[in-house]
Amino acid sequence: FASEPVTRNPACCAMAAMPPMKVPQTPRMWRCATKTAGRGKAAIVRERCAIIGAMSRNSARQNGMRARIAAAAARLMAEDGINDFALAKRKAARGLGAANTEALPGNDEIEAELRAYLALYQADEHPERVAELRGLALAAMQTLARFNPYLTGPVLAGTAGPYAEIELQLFPESTKEVELFLIDRELPYDASDERRYSGDRARAVP
């Protein structure tokens, strides 16, 4: 037990030491000693600094791996034609041997790395590619104008790689209407179900 007087604190383990009878003196409060009893303040400070230092090093290591994964994912998207952020970051993490506990980068981090990669390594051909794809997209949107087409994906974002596809969102009364439209014009197509998110960026035809 520590023997210094302290104020009453409900968080402490405290008890009143009552004086002998007929001895007029003020009761004293006693508190239980903590696990640091017998240890110097310098030792406690060193231990706490070591814990903080270990946490900082671990955070720096995770941030470093996060940045490496973002850069590797951006390279995959730019060179290998991967358009799915989740797939790119998973492949990048596996390629770098990142542990399952490593924090994966967000899509915005990968997109920033992708833009930097394209500006550095594809500075000449990338703007021409995007302009060409947007021209084709505009022509397709004008053909599909009755279905209220919107452009989305890497062509709209300006991050389209050499294997990028033009992604259009249509809003017909029914999917059958689109299929009949394509059949009448002998345009080949494949039908499949795909989940789209409300956060996907899109833009209508001018």
Salt bridges, closest charged atoms under 4 A:
GLU4 OE2 - ARG31 NH2 2.66
GLU47 OE1 - ARG39 NH2 2.93
GLU102 OE2 - ARG61 NH1 2.77
GLU109 OE2 - ARG66 NH2 2.67
GLU111 OE2 - ARG115 NH2 2.94
GLU111 OE1 - ARG201 NH2 3.30
GLU167 OE1 - ARG196 NH2 3.58
GLU177 OE2 - ARG146 NH2 3.52
GLU179 OE1 - LYS176 NZ 3.94
GLU194 OE2 - ARG196 NH1 3.34
ASP200 OD2 - ARG196 NH2 3.39
